[in-house]
Amino acid sequence: MKSDFGDFIRVLKEKNDIVDVIGSYIKLERRGYSYWACCPFHHEKTPSFAVNAADKYYHCFGCSASGDVIGFVKAYENVDFLQAVQILAARVGLEVPAYDDRAAEEAANKKKKRDRLSALMRDAARFYLNNLYGGRASQHVEYIGKRGLSPSVVKKFGLGASLDYYGLPAYLLAQGYTEEECLESGACASTEEGRLIDAEGGRLIIPIINHFDEVVAFGGRLLQKSDRAKYKNTRETVLFNKSKNLFNINLVKKEKRAGAIPYLIMVEGYMDAISLYQAGFRNVVASMGTSLTKEQARLAKRYSDAVYISYDGDFAGQKANLRGLDILKDEGLKVRVVPLPEGLDPDDVIRTQGAEGYQKCLDAAMPLIDFRILSVQRKYDLSKTDEKREFVREALAVVKDSESATEREELLKRISSLSGVSLSALTSDLDRAKTEQKPRETPELPAAREEADAEKKAARFVLAACLLSKPYAADCDLSQTDFSDGEHRTIAAYIEEGRKAGRIRPSGLFDLMQSDGELAEVLNLDYGDNLDGERAAQYFCDSLAILEKRSLSQRIAAEQERYALAETAEQKREILMRIAEYTKQLNKTKKQSGGRI
């Protein structure tokens, strides 16, 4: 069974050309035998992401992301191995076979349940949509009219209506779904008496659709004033995890395929996103709350390297949420914050000032650190001495986080202008604060650590030259080379097997390695002229000498330990002869390298 699955994977990779697959996600540019692009997994301006068409793998020389066609789909779509296989199989019309009896049964059951729940959510969305146009949803239609939403936008987002608490459960049960499925999907809930009800009963329904165009949850908006929450999501399920989703990402994905997106606008709620979309700002997503997660940041990064945060006008006062924006920055996104009029949200701005008014807000977007200064400023009355001092103290704490001397100087000038405190005094206070919290300096690496690093670099260079079949490495017998790292030994054995078969395919290593760490470091050397030219050939010889030196030194040390434990003169004499031979070889190795090792 496993071999059948292995054969299937080989066929799957053959039918899914890696250039075609990756090219359907990002724009590739051909250069010689490779295809290049800016890496979709980290921020960069100069392309360092290469696709090797002949050997069927990709590698980024900036962040070391590597893999085959399945690995790319896993990373880009944020799915597991089997889901990536299913995506690629569907692309070329193949049926995925079982790969292990127990695992296959579990996977099949899991997929069956997920597909069933996905179908249920799709049917629920259609039910809500039919309600909206069925003549009984006057309140819902009136609310949509007040929001100024056009019929085309209502249709685009699949808005619908829940008329009561019992219509949806009755409809779903009539379609053949079980009560358990209705509850597991999150579309329904259960009363204390155990009766099935619509989880979004009586609300305007906003379907939440993931980047696979699947309805995974619903948002509901109350139509009358109430002490209940105005907006409510269906609960988290097998299909829906709010921390891993962004509202409107499905339509943003379509925009991305049509052309580059310079930046994403991130708003808080669904209606803000829908309103901006209707006004022409198609690059908008909603975080469905102000607390951001790493998963949302990584999802956003697939579509653009920059994010404009456009939350409510009072967002500047929410310190915890401002700190949360560091998640976006930590994932390599350029973050700017859009200042809105106090008390207004993006939808309010669109309705009162139109698209032009909102565009002015976008044009005024400022870097995150500048917005933090603004948020601190809004907290204090700077006409009062004590509050002015608090402002300066907090503002300097913000400036301290800046990594740019130019930026720090600009921010200090602004603080000086606002507070009346001299630039020299602010600079002195900032320097003192940085000195007080200066981390303990890291001690220099000991010689043993430096030597170990040199040996690892040498091993990587030797393996890279052999793996990529450089002429000067053709006669190197890796089976006679001693590698201390287990992953290096795996790569070396693979290369020797490939030589026997007549061809070395680097992409095959992705199926063998437990992790891509060392393989990525080896592939990193295939960049520029690192592996080409006379200097590379010389460094290859030196690298082999470094490995030989380590091996001989270890043998000498082992023999010296045996000598200390030897009991007879004969044993000691034999050990001394071996030490002498190893020492002779070691000196020869050093001499051949011209003293470079």
C-alpha positions as CSV (number, residue, x, y, z in Angstrom):
1,M,0.0,0.0,0.0
2,K,2.8,2.4,0.9
3,S,4.7,1.6,-2.3
4,D,1.5,2.3,-4.3
5,F,1.3,5.7,-2.6
6,G,5.0,6.4,-3.3
7,D,4.4,5.6,-7.0
8,F,1.5,7.9,-7.0
9,I,3.6,10.8,-5.5
10,R,6.2,10.3,-8.3
11,V,3.5,10.5,-10.9
12,L,1.9,13.5,-9.2
13,K,5.2,15.4,-9.3
14,E,5.8,14.5,-12.9
15,K,2.4,15.7,-14.0
16,N,2.6,18.9,-11.9
17,D,5.5,20.9,-13.5
18,I,7.0,22.9,-10.7
19,V,7.5,26.0,-12.9
20,D,3.8,25.9,-14.0
21,V,2.6,25.4,-10.4
22,I,4.7,28.1,-8.8
23,G,4.1,30.4,-11.7
24,S,0.3,30.1,-11.0
25,Y,1.0,31.7,-7.6
26,I,3.8,34.2,-8.3
27,K,5.3,35.8,-11.3
28,L,8.5,34.0,-12.4
29,E,11.2,35.5,-14.7
30,R,13.4,33.1,-16.7
31,R,17.2,33.6,-16.4
32,G,19.2,30.9,-18.2
33,Y,18.1,27.5,-16.8
34,S,16.4,28.9,-13.8
35,Y,13.3,30.9,-13.0
36,W,13.5,33.8,-10.5
37,A,11.1,35.8,-8.4
38,C,10.9,37.8,-5.1
39,C,10.4,35.2,-2.4
40,P,6.7,34.8,-1.3
41,F,7.9,33.7,2.1
42,H,9.8,36.8,3.2
43,H,10.1,40.4,2.3
44,E,12.7,41.4,-0.3
45,K,13.2,43.9,-3.2
46,T,15.7,41.9,-5.2
47,P,14.6,38.4,-6.4
48,S,16.5,35.6,-4.6
49,F,13.9,32.9,-5.0
50,A,14.9,30.4,-7.7
51,V,13.0,27.5,-9.3
52,N,15.2,24.8,-10.8
53,A,13.1,23.4,-13.6
54,A,15.5,20.6,-14.5
55,D,15.8,19.2,-11.0
56,K,12.3,20.2,-9.9
57,Y,12.9,22.1,-6.7
58,Y,12.8,25.7,-5.5
59,H,15.2,27.5,-3.2
60,C,15.4,31.0,-1.7
61,F,18.9,32.3,-1.2
62,G,17.5,34.9,1.1
63,C,15.5,33.0,3.7
64,S,16.6,29.4,2.7
65,A,13.1,28.2,2.0
66,S,13.4,25.0,-0.1
67,G,11.4,22.2,-1.3
68,D,9.7,20.4,-4.2
69,V,6.3,21.1,-5.8
70,I,4.5,19.6,-2.8
71,G,6.6,21.6,-0.4
72,F,5.7,24.8,-2.1
73,V,2.0,24.2,-2.1
74,K,2.2,23.2,1.6
75,A,4.1,26.5,2.5
76,Y,2.1,28.8,0.2
77,E,-1.4,27.5,1.0
78,N,-0.6,26.8,4.7
79,V,-1.8,23.2,4.5
80,D,-0.5,19.9,5.6
81,F,1.2,17.3,3.3
82,L,-2.0,15.4,2.4
83,Q,-4.0,18.6,1.7
84,A,-1.1,19.7,-0.6
85,V,-1.2,16.4,-2.4
86,Q,-5.0,16.7,-2.8
87,I,-4.7,20.2,-4.3
88,L,-2.1,19.1,-6.8
89,A,-4.1,15.9,-7.6
90,A,-7.2,17.9,-8.3
91,R,-5.1,20.2,-10.5
92,V,-4.2,17.4,-12.9
93,G,-7.3,15.2,-12.4
94,L,-5.8,12.4,-10.3
95,E,-7.4,10.5,-7.5
96,V,-5.4,10.2,-4.3
97,P,-4.9,6.6,-3.2
98,A,-4.6,5.4,0.4
99,Y,-1.0,5.3,1.7
100,D,-1.4,3.4,4.9
101,D,-4.4,1.4,6.0
102,R,-4.9,3.0,9.4
103,A,-3.7,6.4,8.4
104,A,-5.7,6.2,5.1
105,E,-8.9,5.4,7.0
106,E,-8.4,8.2,9.4
107,A,-7.5,10.6,6.6
108,A,-10.5,9.5,4.6
109,N,-12.9,9.9,7.5
110,K,-11.4,13.3,8.3
111,K,-11.7,14.4,4.7
112,K,-15.3,13.0,4.5
113,K,-16.3,14.9,7.6
114,R,-14.7,18.1,6.4
115,D,-16.3,17.8,3.0
116,R,-19.6,17.1,4.5
117,L,-19.5,20.1,6.8
118,S,-18.2,22.3,4.0
119,A,-21.2,21.3,1.9
120,L,-23.5,22.0,4.8
121,M,-22.1,25.5,5.2
122,R,-22.5,26.1,1.4
123,D,-26.1,25.0,1.6
124,A,-26.7,27.2,4.7
125,A,-25.3,30.2,2.8
126,R,-27.7,29.5,-0.1
127,F,-30.6,29.3,2.4
128,Y,-29.7,32.7,3.8
129,L,-29.3,34.2,0.4
130,N,-32.7,32.9,-0.7
131,N,-34.3,34.3,2.4
132,L,-32.9,37.8,1.6
133,Y,-34.7,37.8,-1.8
134,G,-37.7,35.8,-0.7
135,G,-39.9,38.8,0.2
136,R,-39.9,38.2,4.0
137,A,-36.6,40.0,4.9
138,S,-37.8,43.6,4.8
139,Q,-35.8,44.6,7.9
140,H,-32.6,43.1,6.4
141,V,-33.2,44.7,3.0
142,E,-33.9,48.0,4.8
143,Y,-30.6,47.8,6.8
144,I,-28.6,47.0,3.6
145,G,-30.2,50.1,2.0
146,K,-29.2,52.3,4.9
147,R,-25.6,51.0,4.6
148,G,-25.8,52.1,0.9
149,L,-24.7,48.7,-0.4
150,S,-25.3,48.0,-4.1
151,P,-27.1,44.8,-5.3
152,S,-23.9,43.7,-7.1
153,V,-21.8,44.1,-3.9
154,V,-24.4,42.3,-1.8
155,K,-24.3,39.4,-4.3
156,K,-20.4,39.5,-4.5
157,F,-20.2,39.0,-0.7
158,G,-23.1,36.5,-0.6
159,L,-25.0,38.5,2.1
160,G,-28.1,36.7,3.4
161,A,-30.9,36.8,6.0
162,S,-31.8,34.7,9.0
163,L,-35.5,35.2,9.6
164,D,-35.8,33.3,12.8
165,Y,-34.2,30.6,15.0
166,Y,-35.7,27.5,13.5
167,G,-35.8,27.9,9.7
168,L,-32.2,27.0,9.1
169,P,-32.1,23.8,11.3
170,A,-35.3,22.6,9.6
171,Y,-33.9,23.2,6.2
172,L,-30.6,21.5,6.9
173,L,-32.3,18.4,8.4
174,A,-34.5,18.2,5.3
175,Q,-31.4,18.2,3.1
176,G,-30.2,15.0,4.9
177,Y,-27.8,16.5,7.4
178,T,-27.8,15.1,10.9
179,E,-28.2,17.1,14.1
180,E,-24.6,16.3,15.0
181,E,-23.4,17.7,11.7
182,C,-25.5,20.9,12.1
183,L,-23.8,21.4,15.5
184,E,-20.3,20.5,14.4
185,S,-20.5,23.0,11.5
186,G,-21.2,25.9,13.9
187,A,-24.2,27.0,11.9
188,C,-26.5,25.7,14.6
189,A,-26.5,25.7,18.3
190,S,-28.5,23.8,20.9
191,T,-30.9,25.2,23.6
192,E,-30.8,23.9,27.2
193,E,-33.7,21.7,26.3
194,G,-31.6,20.2,23.5
195,R,-33.6,21.9,20.6
196,L,-31.6,22.8,17.5
197,I,-31.6,26.5,16.7
198,D,-29.9,28.9,14.2
199,A,-26.7,30.2,15.8
200,E,-27.2,33.5,14.0
201,G,-31.0,33.7,14.5
202,G,-32.6,36.9,13.2
203,R,-29.4,38.6,12.0
204,L,-28.1,39.8,8.7
205,I,-25.7,37.1,7.6
206,I,-22.2,37.7,6.3
207,P,-20.5,34.5,5.0
208,I,-16.9,34.1,6.0
209,I,-15.0,32.5,3.0
210,N,-11.5,31.3,3.1
211,H,-8.8,31.5,0.5
212,F,-10.0,28.2,-1.0
213,D,-13.4,29.8,-1.7
214,E,-15.1,27.7,1.0
215,V,-17.7,29.1,3.3
216,V,-16.2,28.2,6.7
217,A,-18.3,30.4,9.1
218,F,-20.9,33.1,9.3
219,G,-20.9,36.6,10.8
220,G,-24.2,37.9,12.0
221,R,-25.3,41.6,12.5
222,L,-28.2,42.5,14.8
223,L,-30.8,44.7,13.2
224,Q,-32.3,46.2,16.4
225,K,-30.6,47.7,19.4
226,S,-30.1,45.1,22.1
227,D,-27.9,44.2,25.0
228,R,-26.5,41.4,22.9
229,A,-23.3,41.7,20.9
230,K,-23.9,43.7,17.7
231,Y,-21.7,41.3,15.7
232,K,-21.3,37.6,16.3
233,N,-19.3,34.9,14.6
234,T,-20.3,31.3,14.5
235,R,-18.0,29.3,16.8
236,E,-14.6,27.8,15.8
237,T,-14.9,24.4,14.2
238,V,-13.0,21.9,12.0
239,L,-13.5,24.4,9.2
240,F,-13.1,27.7,11.0
241,N,-10.3,29.1,13.2
242,K,-10.6,32.9,13.3
243,S,-6.9,33.3,14.1
244,K,-6.0,31.7,10.7
245,N,-8.5,33.6,8.6
246,L,-9.0,37.1,7.1
247,F,-12.4,38.2,5.9
248,N,-12.4,38.9,2.1
249,I,-9.2,37.0,1.5
250,N,-10.9,35.0,-1.2
251,L,-11.5,38.2,-3.3
252,V,-8.1,39.5,-2.5
253,K,-6.7,36.3,-3.9
254,K,-8.4,37.0,-7.2
255,E,-7.0,40.5,-7.2
256,K,-3.5,39.1,-6.7
257,R,-3.8,36.8,-9.6
258,A,-4.9,39.8,-11.8
259,G,-1.8,41.8,-10.7
260,A,0.5,42.9,-7.9
261,I,-1.1,44.3,-4.8
262,P,1.0,47.2,-3.4
263,Y,-0.4,46.9,0.0
264,L,-3.3,45.4,1.9
265,I,-5.7,47.6,3.9
266,M,-6.6,45.8,7.1
267,V,-9.8,46.9,8.8
268,E,-11.5,45.4,11.9
269,G,-15.0,44.4,10.8
270,Y,-16.9,42.9,7.9
271,M,-19.0,46.0,7.1
272,D,-15.9,48.2,7.0
273,A,-14.3,45.8,4.4
274,I,-17.5,45.6,2.3
275,S,-17.9,49.3,2.4
276,L,-14.3,49.9,1.3
277,Y,-14.6,47.3,-1.4
278,Q,-17.7,48.9,-2.9
279,A,-15.8,52.3,-2.8
280,G,-13.1,50.8,-5.1
281,F,-10.6,49.7,-2.4
282,R,-10.4,46.0,-3.5
283,N,-7.2,45.3,-1.5
284,V,-9.0,45.2,1.8
285,V,-9.3,42.5,4.4
286,A,-10.8,42.4,7.9
287,S,-9.1,40.8,10.9
288,M,-12.5,40.3,12.6
289,G,-11.1,41.9,15.8
290,T,-8.1,44.0,16.8
291,S,-6.0,41.2,18.2
292,L,-3.8,39.9,15.4
293,T,-2.1,36.5,15.2
294,K,1.0,35.2,13.5
295,E,-1.1,33.0,11.2
296,Q,-3.1,36.1,10.0
297,A,0.2,38.0,9.5
298,R,1.6,35.1,7.4
299,L,-1.6,34.8,5.4
300,A,-1.5,38.6,4.6
301,K,2.1,38.3,3.6
302,R,1.2,35.9,0.8
303,Y,-0.6,38.8,-1.0
304,S,1.5,41.8,-0.2
305,D,4.6,42.9,1.7
306,A,2.9,45.9,3.2
307,V,-0.2,46.4,5.4
308,Y,-2.1,49.6,6.2
309,I,-3.9,49.2,9.5
310,S,-7.2,51.1,9.3
311,Y,-9.1,50.5,12.5
312,D,-11.5,52.9,14.3
313,G,-10.6,56.5,15.0
314,D,-10.1,55.7,18.7
315,F,-7.6,52.9,18.0
316,A,-4.7,55.1,18.9
317,G,-5.7,54.9,22.6
318,Q,-5.6,51.1,22.7
319,K,-2.1,50.3,23.8
320,A,-2.4,46.6,23.9
321,N,-3.7,46.5,20.3
322,L,-0.9,48.8,19.1
323,R,1.6,46.4,20.6
324,G,-0.1,43.6,18.8
325,L,0.8,45.2,15.5
326,D,4.4,44.1,16.2
327,I,3.3,40.6,15.0
328,L,3.0,42.0,11.5
329,K,6.4,43.7,11.7
330,D,8.0,40.5,13.1
331,E,6.7,38.6,10.0
332,G,8.6,41.0,7.7
333,L,5.6,43.2,6.7
334,K,5.9,46.9,6.3
335,V,3.3,48.4,8.6
336,R,1.7,51.8,8.3
337,V,-1.3,53.0,10.4
338,V,-4.1,55.0,8.8
339,P,-5.2,57.9,11.1
340,L,-9.0,58.3,11.0
341,P,-11.0,61.1,12.5
342,E,-11.7,60.5,16.2
343,G,-14.7,58.3,16.7
344,L,-15.1,57.3,13.1
345,D,-14.5,53.9,11.5
346,P,-13.6,53.3,7.8
347,D,-17.3,52.8,6.9
348,D,-18.2,56.1,8.5
349,V,-15.5,57.9,6.5
350,I,-16.7,56.4,3.2
351,R,-20.3,57.3,4.0
352,T,-19.6,60.9,5.1
353,Q,-16.6,61.8,3.0
354,G,-16.7,59.4,0.1
355,A,-13.8,57.5,-1.5
356,E,-11.8,60.7,-1.9
357,G,-12.0,61.4,1.8
358,Y,-10.8,57.9,2.7
359,Q,-8.0,58.1,0.1
360,K,-6.8,61.2,2.0
361,C,-6.6,59.1,5.1
362,L,-4.6,56.5,3.3
363,D,-2.3,59.2,2.0
364,A,-1.7,60.3,5.6
365,A,-0.8,56.8,6.7
366,M,2.3,56.8,8.9
367,P,4.9,54.2,10.0
368,L,3.9,52.3,13.1
369,I,6.4,54.0,15.3
370,D,5.2,57.4,14.3
371,F,1.6,56.4,15.1
372,R,2.7,55.2,18.5
373,I,4.1,58.7,19.2
374,L,0.7,60.1,18.1
375,S,-1.2,57.7,20.4
376,V,1.0,58.8,23.3
377,Q,0.4,62.4,22.5
378,R,-3.4,61.9,22.4
379,K,-3.3,60.6,26.0
380,Y,-2.0,63.8,27.6
381,D,-2.8,67.5,28.0
382,L,0.6,69.0,27.1
383,S,-0.3,72.3,28.5
384,K,0.1,70.7,32.0
385,T,3.6,70.3,33.3
386,D,3.1,66.9,35.0
387,E,1.3,65.4,31.9
388,K,4.0,66.8,29.6
389,R,6.6,65.0,31.6
390,E,4.6,61.7,31.4
391,F,4.3,62.3,27.6
392,V,8.1,62.7,27.2
393,R,8.8,59.6,29.4
394,E,6.4,57.4,27.3
395,A,7.4,58.9,24.0
396,L,11.1,58.2,24.7
397,A,10.3,54.6,25.5
398,V,8.8,54.4,22.0
399,V,11.8,56.0,20.3
400,K,14.1,53.6,22.1
401,D,12.7,50.7,20.0
402,S,13.7,52.4,16.7
403,E,16.5,50.6,14.8
404,S,17.4,53.7,12.7
405,A,19.5,56.6,13.9
406,T,17.8,58.9,11.3
407,E,14.4,57.8,12.5
408,R,15.3,58.4,16.1
409,E,16.5,61.9,15.4
410,E,13.3,62.8,13.5
411,L,11.1,61.5,16.3
412,L,13.1,63.3,19.0
413,K,12.7,66.6,17.0
414,R,8.9,66.0,16.9
415,I,8.8,65.3,20.7
416,S,10.9,68.4,21.3
417,S,8.5,70.5,19.2
418,L,5.5,69.1,21.1
419,S,6.9,69.3,24.6
420,G,9.2,72.2,24.4
421,V,12.1,70.1,25.9
422,S,15.4,70.7,24.1
423,L,16.7,68.2,21.6
424,S,19.9,67.8,23.6
425,A,18.1,67.0,26.8
426,L,15.9,64.4,25.1
427,T,19.0,62.8,23.4
428,S,20.7,62.7,26.8
429,D,17.7,61.0,28.5
430,L,17.4,58.5,25.6
431,D,21.1,57.6,25.8
432,R,20.8,57.1,29.6
433,A,17.7,54.9,29.2
434,K,19.5,52.8,26.5
435,T,22.6,52.5,28.7
436,E,20.6,51.4,31.7
437,Q,19.0,48.6,29.8
438,K,21.9,47.7,27.6
439,P,22.1,43.9,27.4
440,R,25.2,42.0,28.5
441,E,27.6,41.7,25.6
442,T,27.9,38.3,24.1
443,P,31.3,36.8,24.7
444,E,33.5,36.0,21.7
445,L,33.2,32.5,20.4
446,P,35.9,30.2,21.8
447,A,38.4,28.7,19.4
448,A,36.7,25.3,19.5
449,R,33.4,26.8,18.4
450,E,35.1,28.7,15.6
451,E,36.8,25.5,14.4
452,A,33.5,23.6,14.5
453,D,31.8,26.3,12.4
454,A,34.7,26.2,9.9
455,E,34.3,22.4,9.6
456,K,30.5,22.7,9.0
457,K,31.1,25.3,6.3
458,A,33.7,23.1,4.6
459,A,31.3,20.1,4.7
460,R,28.5,22.2,3.2
461,F,30.8,23.4,0.4
462,V,32.1,19.9,-0.5
463,L,28.5,18.6,-0.6
464,A,27.2,21.5,-2.6
465,A,30.0,21.1,-5.3
466,C,29.3,17.3,-5.6
467,L,25.5,17.6,-5.5
468,L,25.5,20.2,-8.3
469,S,28.2,18.3,-10.2
470,K,30.9,20.9,-10.4
471,P,33.9,19.7,-12.6
472,Y,36.5,20.0,-9.9
473,A,34.5,17.7,-7.6
474,A,34.1,14.9,-10.1
475,D,36.8,12.7,-8.6
476,C,35.9,13.3,-5.0
477,D,34.8,10.0,-3.3
478,L,32.4,11.0,-0.6
479,S,32.4,7.5,0.8
480,Q,36.0,8.1,1.9
481,T,35.2,11.5,3.4
482,D,34.3,11.6,7.1
483,F,31.3,13.8,7.9
484,S,30.4,14.3,11.5
485,D,26.9,15.6,10.9
486,G,24.2,13.0,10.3
487,E,22.4,15.1,7.7
488,H,25.6,15.6,5.8
489,R,26.2,11.8,5.8
490,T,22.7,11.4,4.3
491,I,23.4,13.9,1.6
492,A,26.8,12.3,0.8
493,A,25.3,8.8,0.6
494,Y,22.5,10.1,-1.8
495,I,25.2,11.8,-4.0
496,E,27.2,8.5,-4.3
497,E,24.0,6.6,-5.1
498,G,23.1,9.1,-7.8
499,R,26.6,8.9,-9.3
500,K,26.2,5.1,-9.6
501,A,22.8,5.6,-11.3
502,G,24.3,8.1,-13.7
503,R,22.5,11.2,-12.5
504,I,22.2,13.2,-9.3
505,R,18.7,14.8,-8.7
506,P,18.9,17.3,-5.9
507,S,15.1,17.4,-5.6
508,G,15.1,13.8,-4.4
509,L,16.8,14.8,-1.2
510,F,13.6,16.6,0.0
511,D,12.0,13.1,0.4
512,L,14.9,11.8,2.5
513,M,15.8,14.6,4.9
514,Q,14.1,14.8,8.3
515,S,14.4,18.6,8.0
516,D,15.4,21.1,5.3
517,G,17.8,23.0,7.5
518,E,21.2,21.6,6.4
519,L,20.0,20.9,2.9
520,A,19.0,24.6,2.6
521,E,22.4,25.7,3.8
522,V,24.0,23.4,1.1
523,L,21.8,24.8,-1.6
524,N,22.5,28.4,-0.5
525,L,25.9,28.0,-2.0
526,D,24.5,27.7,-5.5
527,Y,24.3,31.4,-5.9
528,G,26.4,33.8,-7.9
529,D,29.9,32.4,-8.5
530,N,30.2,30.8,-5.1
531,L,30.8,27.3,-6.7
532,D,32.5,28.4,-9.9
533,G,35.9,29.5,-10.9
534,E,39.5,28.9,-9.7
535,R,38.9,30.2,-6.2
536,A,36.0,27.8,-5.8
537,A,38.1,24.9,-6.9
538,Q,40.8,25.9,-4.5
539,Y,38.3,26.3,-1.6
540,F,37.0,22.9,-2.4
541,C,40.5,21.4,-1.9
542,D,40.9,23.4,1.3
543,S,37.5,22.2,2.5
544,L,38.4,18.6,2.0
545,A,41.6,19.3,3.9
546,I,39.7,20.8,6.8
547,L,37.5,17.7,7.0
548,E,40.6,15.4,6.7
549,K,42.3,17.4,9.4
550,R,39.4,17.0,11.8
551,S,39.1,13.3,11.1
552,L,42.9,12.7,11.6
553,S,42.9,14.9,14.8
554,Q,40.0,12.8,16.2
555,R,41.9,9.6,15.4
556,I,45.0,10.8,17.0
557,A,43.1,11.8,20.1
558,A,41.4,8.4,20.3
559,E,44.7,6.6,20.0
560,Q,46.2,8.8,22.8
561,E,43.3,7.7,25.0
562,R,44.0,4.0,24.1
563,Y,47.7,4.6,24.9
564,A,46.9,5.7,28.4
565,L,44.9,2.5,29.0
566,A,47.4,0.1,27.3
567,E,48.8,-2.5,29.6
568,T,51.7,-4.0,27.6
569,A,54.7,-2.5,25.8
570,E,53.6,-4.2,22.6
571,Q,50.2,-2.5,22.7
572,K,51.8,0.9,23.3
573,R,54.3,0.4,20.5
574,E,51.5,-0.4,18.0
575,I,49.5,2.6,19.2
576,L,52.5,4.9,18.9
577,M,53.0,3.7,15.3
578,R,49.4,4.5,14.4
579,I,49.7,8.0,16.0
580,A,52.9,8.6,14.0
581,E,51.2,7.6,10.8
582,Y,48.1,9.8,11.5
583,T,50.4,12.7,12.5
584,K,52.4,12.3,9.2
585,Q,49.2,12.4,7.2
586,L,48.0,15.4,9.2
587,N,51.2,17.3,8.5
588,K,51.0,16.4,4.8
589,T,47.4,17.7,4.6
590,K,48.5,21.0,6.2
591,K,51.4,21.3,3.8
592,Q,49.2,20.6,0.7
593,S,46.9,23.4,1.8
594,G,49.8,25.8,1.9
595,G,49.0,26.7,5.5
596,R,45.5,27.9,4.7
597,I,44.0,25.5,7.3
